[in-house]
Amino acid sequence: MLESSDRPTKETFRALAESQLPRLYTIARRLVGDDAEDAVQDALLKGFRSFDRLERAAAGPAWLTSILVNVCRDRGRARARAPEQVSLDTVDEFSLYRKIADEDPFPYSDSLHLDFLELFEAGDVRAVLTRLPDLYRIPMLLVYVDGLATKQVAAMLDAPLGTVLARLHRGRKLFERELWDYAETNGLLVEPVR
């Protein structure tokens, strides 16, 4: 439990919530999109109700993040009781590196792969990420965007570490395939006139 000087109070929780609100909203926006405000509100309500169980004040930010991830995960489950099925064979077979080399969308480029990646703006990457099933998108966002350790993510998602590592691998492969499809669909592979 918190030290007597750190006794949980409404003011203590409010200060924690206010300091973490922008970060929590950013995480929720990535995980549940337009439902981010509701997810953060639900997480803060759950956090407030169980604030007296927080053992160390320094653990507050990670504790709130964990609550938020669980709220987002629950919202995802409610949205789709069965996760979107992805053919693992086609995911594992796809290689963005080979695809770019084989298709050669920029025949006069000396840095083909960099030229391809420079086509994408932040909005394009977000659009591609939203195409991924939650099963892969959530661990990828938490590890690669928010910088959490894989072990932390496994604990937050209540999944074995090996499962999270497999989801990260498949998520990266699926992201590569979706990135290529997005580039084709949005005309990004048309070489600009020089």
Helices and strands as residue ranges (DSSP letters): G 4-6, H 10-32, G 33-35, H 36-49, G 51-53, G 57-59, H 60-79, H 88-93, H 96-103, H 112-117, H 122-131, H 134-140, I 141-145, H 150-157, H 161-185
